[in-house]
Amino acid sequence: MPNPTRLLLWHDNPGPYAEAIAAAGLGPRVRTDTLPRKETPGAEQLAQTEALLGWGVPAGLLPRMPKLRWAQSLTAGVEGWLALPDLPPSLTLTCARGTHGESMPENILGALFHIAKPYAAIAEAQKERRWTRRVATPLNGKVLGILGLGAIGQELARLATALRMEVIGTRRNPAPLPGVAEVLPPERTDEVLARADFVVLLLPATAETENFMDAARLARMKPGAWLLNFGRGNAVADAELIEAVRAKRIAGAVLDVFREEPLPAEHPFWTTEGILVVPHMGGMHPERDRVVARLFVENLGRFLDGRPLLQVVDRAAGY
């Protein structure tokens, strides 16, 4: 039997991944090392590791791993990996795209209900034993615009359609999709902005999406529309969004992602009326590691067999 492949699980909670490897019957084919996230691989691990699972790596490490052929990122966004000045051209990088589909669409729906239904204000009134009659806004019949109709966007569309919302959105390949009334190419984003009551950003972090929602695009939204960013923090021009909300050019924003996380206490997002700061919980799930482990172990089997991997990062596209 050939020597087992050296695998490094660089993670604080490697248990679900080790269990998935064993359940798939791949244990005898790999020699698995585990390493807490804050620690650095030792000399032997650097020299021998052929496959790696991790959140990311510091600059200067990958050139010291001559046998490394595949790295599985634990996140869908890989801008940190792609920003490495020494990312080997031959290294296959796969991401966790699609593993947020069980939690993020529900969390986005939760944000929509938070906007439309006054339960937060009701909870505050209850603390004062104050009876205040309120009227909830129906989501039925509202237009949901999704910029970035990938796996998460498509699942969100399915759920929103069940609420009888009209869903429109953009995608690089604007082929028809179930539950989406109209799929447009990115060049027609302005049409989505003009029609949507809620605009959801699910865009990757690329050069093209830097400050994507700037003053010009915010001005194309309806005055009563809301912006929800559950994609990447770089897609919003912070100061221009704050100005648009304060000037009532849009109704408000729900933000789950930021340029710097945790969001600094002095950032004006915290104190801008109409902006809700969500501490990057969109993709979190109590069993998230087990969800990612399913993708990882499928890829591990493919890697060991020499078959094409799933969710390979397109370095030119940036995701």
C-alpha positions as CSV (number, residue, x, y, z in Angstrom):
1,M,0.0,0.0,0.0
2,P,1.4,3.4,-0.9
3,N,2.4,5.9,1.8
4,P,-0.7,7.8,3.2
5,T,-1.1,11.4,2.1
6,R,-0.1,13.9,4.7
7,L,-3.0,16.1,5.7
8,L,-3.0,19.0,8.1
9,L,-6.3,20.1,9.8
10,W,-5.3,23.6,10.9
11,H,-8.4,24.3,13.0
12,D,-9.4,24.8,16.6
13,N,-12.2,22.2,16.2
14,P,-10.9,19.4,14.0
15,G,-13.2,16.8,15.4
16,P,-16.0,17.0,12.8
17,Y,-13.5,16.8,10.0
18,A,-11.7,13.8,11.5
19,E,-15.0,12.1,12.0
20,A,-16.1,12.7,8.4
21,I,-12.8,11.3,7.2
22,A,-13.3,8.1,9.2
23,A,-17.0,7.8,8.2
24,A,-16.0,8.1,4.5
25,G,-13.5,5.3,5.0
26,L,-10.6,7.5,4.0
27,G,-8.7,7.2,7.3
28,P,-6.2,4.5,6.1
29,R,-5.3,6.7,3.1
30,V,-4.2,9.8,5.0
31,R,-2.0,10.6,7.9
32,T,-3.8,13.5,9.6
33,D,-2.1,16.1,11.8
34,T,-4.2,18.6,13.7
35,L,-3.0,22.1,14.8
36,P,-4.8,24.9,16.7
37,R,-5.3,28.0,14.6
38,K,-3.0,30.2,16.7
39,E,0.0,27.8,16.3
40,T,2.4,27.5,13.4
41,P,3.2,24.2,11.7
42,G,6.4,22.6,12.7
43,A,9.3,21.8,10.4
44,E,8.1,18.3,9.5
45,Q,4.6,19.5,8.9
46,L,5.9,22.2,6.6
47,A,8.1,19.8,4.7
48,Q,5.6,16.9,4.4
49,T,2.0,18.3,4.2
50,E,0.3,17.6,0.9
51,A,-3.2,18.8,1.7
52,L,-4.4,21.5,4.1
53,L,-7.6,22.6,5.7
54,G,-7.6,26.1,7.3
55,W,-9.1,29.6,7.6
56,G,-6.0,31.1,5.9
57,V,-2.2,31.2,6.1
58,P,0.2,34.0,6.8
59,A,2.5,35.4,4.1
60,G,5.8,33.5,3.9
61,L,4.4,30.1,4.9
62,L,3.3,28.5,1.7
63,P,6.8,28.7,0.0
64,R,8.0,26.6,2.9
65,M,5.5,23.8,2.1
66,P,7.1,22.2,-1.0
67,K,4.7,19.2,-1.1
68,L,1.5,21.1,-0.7
69,R,-0.8,20.6,-3.7
70,W,-4.3,21.5,-2.3
71,A,-5.7,23.9,0.3
72,Q,-9.3,23.9,1.4
73,S,-10.5,27.2,2.7
74,L,-13.0,27.1,5.5
75,T,-14.7,30.2,4.1
76,A,-16.5,31.1,0.9
77,G,-14.6,34.3,0.5
78,V,-10.9,33.8,-0.3
79,E,-9.7,37.4,-0.7
80,G,-7.2,36.8,2.1
81,W,-5.7,33.8,0.3
82,L,-5.6,35.6,-3.0
83,A,-3.9,38.6,-1.5
84,L,-0.9,36.5,-0.5
85,P,2.1,37.7,-2.5
86,D,3.6,34.2,-2.5
87,L,0.5,32.0,-3.3
88,P,2.0,29.3,-5.5
89,P,0.5,29.3,-9.0
90,S,0.4,25.5,-8.9
91,L,-1.6,25.2,-5.6
92,T,-5.2,24.2,-6.1
93,L,-7.4,26.3,-3.8
94,T,-11.0,25.3,-3.0
95,C,-13.4,27.4,-1.0
96,A,-16.5,26.6,1.2
97,R,-18.9,28.1,-1.3
98,G,-22.4,26.7,-0.8
99,T,-21.9,25.7,2.8
100,H,-23.8,28.7,4.1
101,G,-27.0,27.7,2.3
102,E,-28.6,26.2,5.5
103,S,-28.3,29.4,7.6
104,M,-27.7,32.6,5.6
105,P,-31.0,32.6,3.6
106,E,-32.9,32.2,6.9
107,N,-30.8,35.0,8.5
108,I,-31.5,37.3,5.6
109,L,-35.2,36.5,5.9
110,G,-34.9,37.4,9.6
111,A,-33.5,40.8,8.7
112,L,-36.4,41.3,6.3
113,F,-38.9,40.5,9.0
114,H,-37.0,42.8,11.4
115,I,-37.5,45.6,8.9
116,A,-41.1,44.9,8.1
117,K,-42.5,43.8,11.4
118,P,-42.2,46.0,14.5
119,Y,-41.3,43.3,17.1
120,A,-38.1,45.0,18.2
121,A,-40.1,48.2,19.1
122,I,-42.8,46.1,20.7
123,A,-40.2,44.3,22.9
124,E,-38.8,47.7,24.0
125,A,-42.4,49.0,24.8
126,Q,-43.1,45.9,26.9
127,K,-40.2,46.9,29.2
128,E,-42.2,50.0,30.1
129,R,-45.5,48.2,30.1
130,R,-46.6,50.6,27.3
131,W,-49.4,49.5,24.9
132,T,-48.7,51.0,21.5
133,R,-50.7,50.0,18.5
134,R,-48.5,49.3,15.5
135,V,-49.0,48.2,11.9
136,A,-46.7,45.6,10.3
137,T,-45.7,46.0,6.7
138,P,-46.5,42.9,4.5
139,L,-43.6,41.3,2.6
140,N,-46.2,39.9,0.2
141,G,-46.0,41.7,-3.1
142,K,-42.7,43.5,-2.3
143,V,-39.8,43.3,-4.7
144,L,-36.6,41.6,-3.5
145,G,-33.5,42.4,-5.5
146,I,-30.6,40.0,-5.1
147,L,-27.2,41.1,-6.5
148,G,-25.3,37.9,-6.8
149,L,-27.6,35.0,-7.5
150,G,-25.3,32.2,-6.5
151,A,-26.3,29.2,-4.3
152,I,-27.3,31.4,-1.4
153,G,-29.1,33.9,-3.5
154,Q,-31.1,31.1,-5.3
155,E,-32.1,29.5,-2.0
156,L,-33.1,33.0,-0.7
157,A,-35.2,33.4,-3.8
158,R,-37.0,30.2,-3.2
159,L,-37.9,31.1,0.3
160,A,-38.9,34.7,-0.6
161,T,-41.1,33.4,-3.4
162,A,-43.0,31.2,-0.8
163,L,-43.7,34.5,0.9
164,R,-45.1,35.8,-2.4
165,M,-42.4,38.3,-2.9
166,E,-41.3,39.1,-6.4
167,V,-37.6,38.3,-6.8
168,I,-35.3,39.8,-9.4
169,G,-31.5,39.9,-9.5
170,T,-28.2,39.8,-11.3
171,R,-25.8,37.0,-12.2
172,R,-22.8,36.7,-14.5
173,N,-24.7,34.0,-16.4
174,P,-28.2,35.5,-16.6
175,A,-30.0,32.2,-17.5
176,P,-33.5,31.8,-16.0
177,L,-33.6,30.4,-12.4
178,P,-36.5,28.9,-10.4
179,G,-38.2,31.4,-8.2
180,V,-36.6,34.4,-9.9
181,A,-38.9,36.5,-12.0
182,E,-36.1,38.1,-13.9
183,V,-32.4,37.3,-14.0
184,L,-30.3,40.2,-15.4
185,P,-26.6,40.5,-16.2
186,P,-24.5,42.7,-13.8
187,E,-24.5,45.5,-16.5
188,R,-28.2,46.0,-15.7
189,T,-27.8,46.3,-11.9
190,D,-29.4,49.8,-12.1
191,E,-32.7,48.3,-13.2
192,V,-32.7,46.1,-10.1
193,L,-31.9,49.0,-7.8
194,A,-34.7,51.1,-9.3
195,R,-37.4,48.4,-8.8
196,A,-36.5,46.7,-5.6
197,D,-38.0,47.4,-2.1
198,F,-35.1,45.4,-0.6
199,V,-31.6,45.1,-2.2
200,V,-29.6,42.2,-0.9
201,L,-25.8,42.2,-1.6
202,L,-24.3,38.7,-2.0
203,L,-21.3,39.8,-4.0
204,P,-17.8,38.4,-3.7
205,A,-14.8,40.6,-2.8
206,T,-13.1,41.5,-6.1
207,A,-11.7,44.6,-7.7
208,E,-15.0,45.0,-9.5
209,T,-17.1,45.0,-6.3
210,E,-14.9,47.5,-4.3
211,N,-17.3,50.3,-3.2
212,F,-19.9,48.8,-5.5
213,M,-22.7,50.5,-3.6
214,D,-21.5,54.1,-3.9
215,A,-23.4,57.3,-3.9
216,A,-24.4,56.9,-7.5
217,R,-25.9,53.5,-7.1
218,L,-27.5,54.3,-3.8
219,A,-29.2,57.2,-5.5
220,R,-30.8,54.8,-8.0
221,M,-32.6,53.0,-5.1
222,K,-36.1,53.9,-4.1
223,P,-36.3,56.3,-1.2
224,G,-38.2,53.7,0.8
225,A,-35.9,50.8,0.0
226,W,-33.5,49.0,2.3
227,L,-30.0,47.8,1.6
228,L,-28.9,44.5,3.2
229,N,-25.3,43.5,2.8
230,F,-24.6,39.8,3.6
231,G,-21.8,39.4,1.1
232,R,-18.5,41.2,1.7
233,G,-17.7,44.4,3.5
234,N,-15.8,46.0,0.6
235,A,-19.0,46.2,-1.5
236,V,-20.3,49.3,0.4
237,A,-18.8,52.7,0.4
238,D,-19.2,53.3,4.2
239,A,-19.4,57.1,4.3
240,E,-21.6,57.4,1.3
241,L,-24.1,54.8,2.7
242,I,-24.2,56.8,6.0
243,E,-24.9,60.0,4.1
244,A,-27.7,58.3,2.1
245,V,-29.4,57.0,5.2
246,R,-29.1,60.2,7.2
247,A,-30.5,62.2,4.3
248,K,-33.4,59.7,3.9
249,R,-32.4,59.0,0.4
250,I,-32.9,55.3,1.3
251,A,-34.9,53.9,4.3
252,G,-32.0,52.2,5.9
253,A,-29.5,49.3,5.9
254,V,-28.8,46.0,7.6
255,L,-25.1,45.2,7.5
256,D,-23.7,41.8,8.4
257,V,-20.2,42.3,7.0
258,F,-17.6,45.1,7.3
259,R,-14.2,46.2,6.1
260,E,-12.8,45.7,9.6
261,E,-14.2,43.1,12.0
262,P,-15.0,43.4,14.8
263,L,-16.4,46.8,13.8
264,P,-14.5,49.5,15.8
265,A,-16.5,51.1,18.5
266,E,-15.9,54.5,17.1
267,H,-17.3,53.6,13.6
268,P,-20.4,55.8,12.8
269,F,-22.4,52.7,11.7
270,W,-23.0,52.0,15.4
271,T,-24.8,55.3,15.9
272,T,-26.5,56.0,12.6
273,E,-30.2,55.8,13.0
274,G,-31.5,53.5,10.3
275,I,-28.4,51.2,10.2
276,L,-28.5,47.9,12.0
277,V,-25.1,46.4,12.7
278,V,-25.2,42.6,12.7
279,P,-22.0,40.9,14.1
280,H,-21.3,38.8,11.0
281,M,-23.7,36.0,12.0
282,G,-25.2,35.5,8.5
283,G,-23.4,32.3,7.6
284,M,-22.9,31.0,11.2
285,H,-24.6,27.7,12.1
286,P,-24.3,25.6,15.3
287,E,-23.2,22.6,13.1
288,R,-21.4,24.6,10.5
289,D,-18.2,22.6,10.8
290,R,-20.1,19.4,10.0
291,V,-21.6,21.1,7.0
292,V,-18.2,22.2,5.7
293,A,-16.8,18.8,6.6
294,R,-19.2,17.2,4.0
295,L,-17.7,19.3,1.3
296,F,-14.2,18.8,2.6
297,V,-14.4,15.0,2.7
298,E,-15.9,14.8,-0.7
299,N,-13.0,16.9,-2.0
300,L,-10.5,14.8,0.0
301,G,-11.8,11.6,-1.7
302,R,-11.5,13.3,-5.1
303,F,-8.0,14.5,-4.3
304,L,-6.8,11.1,-3.3
305,D,-8.3,9.6,-6.4
306,G,-6.9,12.3,-8.7
307,R,-10.4,13.5,-9.7
308,P,-11.5,17.1,-10.2
309,L,-12.3,19.0,-7.0
310,L,-15.4,20.9,-6.1
311,Q,-15.6,24.7,-5.6
312,V,-12.2,25.4,-7.1
313,V,-11.4,29.1,-6.8
314,D,-11.1,31.0,-10.1
315,R,-8.1,33.2,-9.3
316,A,-8.9,35.5,-12.3
317,A,-12.5,36.1,-11.1
318,G,-11.5,36.3,-7.5
319,Y,-13.8,33.6,-6.1
